[in-house]
Amino acid sequence: MQRSGFVLAGGSSSRMGRDKALLPYRQTSLVEHVARAVLEAMGSVALIGDPDRYRDLGHAVYPDKVPGCGPLGGIYTALTVSPSSGNLPADWNLVVACDMPGISARALRGLIDPEAKPGRNCVMALGPGGEPEPLCALYHQRCLPVLERAIREKRFKMRDLVPELDADLRPLEPSALANVNTPTDWAEFQKETAR
């Protein structure tokens, strides 16, 4: 069974005021930290974002195939560029947002091992308060028709698509799923991890 890993780095970071993917973190950048965790968990990693901005990080970088759709466009792109074995794309594709500094390979293995319940198309992290986390999930190629239809219908909120994706929801440590969207979020995360 083929597997691939992706990190979404295509957001505008408007609330952060600068590219959050390139925030300095643990002697590297935030996106590189997340990419290392995905690589360790899956054995491969590529970035979805601006190739001009991220090509120097040493990973394959793919631009959004359908810009303006938010994370939905990034997940769709990941599934369509998923590396092939012969003529077939990877069956399962791990997609993680670049703004989750607490993520680790150990946490990600909670999604990928064991795999989805029979017949499920997606294995998605379940965050604090029981909220699904579509930006930390394992997507099967069978998800593509749902994503394509949502793009056509301009339904861009990934959480609204969770029922259609028939996701197997798995709780992960809340600290692994903490994301940083604003300078305040970033400062609070750094303060917590310094303790």
N, C-alpha and C positions, 0 to 999 in steps of 0.2 A: 504494500500500500504506500503510495507516494504522499509525502507531506512537504509543505513549504511554509515559510514564515515571512511575515511582512510587518513593517512599522509605518503607521500613517503619520506623515509630517507635512501634510499639505494645507493645514489651516492658516488663517491670516494672522493669528495671535493678536487680534485687535485689543482684547482686554488686558493682555500682558504688556502691550506697548513695544514689544520687540519679539523677535523670533524665539519662541519658547523652546523649540527643538534644539537650539544652540546655546541654551543656558549652561554655564559651567557647572559640572556636577561630578564629584569623585574623580578628579584628575582627567576628566574628559567632558563631553557634552551630554545633555539629557538624552538626545536621540541616540547617541552611541551607547549609552548605558542600557537603554531599552533594547536596542539592536543586539547587544551582547547577550542579554537574557533570552531573547527570541532565538538567536543562533544556537545557544547552548541547549535550549529545550527542543528545537526542531531540526537542527543540523543544517539549516539554511536561513538566510535573511536577505530581504530586499526592502528598499524604502519606496514609499509612494509619496511623491512631492516634486519639488522643482529640481530637475537635474543640475541646473547651473549652481544652485545653492548648496546641494549636498553631495555632489559627485566626488569631492575630495575626501569623503569619509571612507572610501574604499569598498562600498557596497553598490550593487546595481540600484539605480534610481529610475523610477517610472513616473512620468507625469500623469495626472488624472486624465482618463479618457473622456470623461464627461464633466468638465469644470462647472462649478456653481451648484453642486448637489451636496456639498458638505461631506461628512464622513461616508455617507452612502456611496458617493462617487469613488472614494478611495477604496472601499471594500469591493465594489464592482470591478475597479481596475485591478486590484490584487487577484481576484479570481480569474480575470481574463488574461493576465500576463503570467500566471502561475507557471513555473518551469515545467517543461514536459519530460516525460519518460517515453521515448518513442514519439508517437503522435498524441499522447494523452496528457492533459494537464494533471497536476497533483490532485489527488482525491480530496484531501483535507488541507486547509490553509489557515494558519493561525494569524490573526490580525490584531495588533495591539497599538493603541494610541501612543504617540511619543511623549505625552505629558503625564505619564504614570511613573514617577521616580521610585516608588516603593516596589515596583514589579521585580520579580526574580525568576530565574529558570525553575526553581523549586515550586513557586506558586503556579507557573504556567503548566508544569507537569500535572498539576491537579486537573487541568482541563483536557490534556491530551492522553492521559494514561489512567484508567482505561478510556477507550473511545466512547462515542455516543451510544446511547441505548439503541437497539435495532430500530431502523426506520427513521431515526432523527436526522435532520439535515444540518444541525448546528449544536455546538456545545458552548454555552455562554456562561461567563462568570455572573454570579449573583452577588450584588454588592450590599452595603449596609442598608437596612430598611427593606430588604427583599427586592430591591430594584435590579432589573437585568442590566448588564454592562455590555452593550453591543460592540464596544471598542476594546474588548478583551475577550475574544471568542474564536472558536475554531469553526470555520465554515466549510461545508462540503460543496463541491461543484453543483450539486442539486439546488443550491440556493440561487443560482444565477437567474432563473426565470422570475423569481419573486423580486429580485433587485432590478431587473430590466423593466418589469411592469411598474414598479414604484417610481423609477426614473421617468418613464413615459407619462405617468399620471401625476408627476411632480409632488409625490409624497416622500419628502426627504428625511423625516424624523425616523431614525433607526429603531427607537424604542417602540414606535407604532407598528413596526414590521415583525416584532418578535413572535406574535402568535402565528403569522404566516410562515415563518421560518421553521416552525416546529422544533424549537430549541430545547435541548436538555440543559436545564439550569443547575449550575453547581456553585455552592458558596465558596468564596475565597476570603482570605484574611482581609479585613477592611483596609489595613495599612498598604497592602499590595495594590489596591485599586484607587488609592488617593490620587486625585489629579490636580494639577496646578494650572489655573487659568488667568490669575491676576498676580501682580506683585505681592499682594497680601498673602495669597495662597502659598506662594513660593517662600516668602519669609517665614510663615508659620510652619511649613514643612521642614525647612532647614533648622528651625528652632527645635522642633520635635525630635529630629534625628540626631541633633547635637547632644541630647540628654543622655 
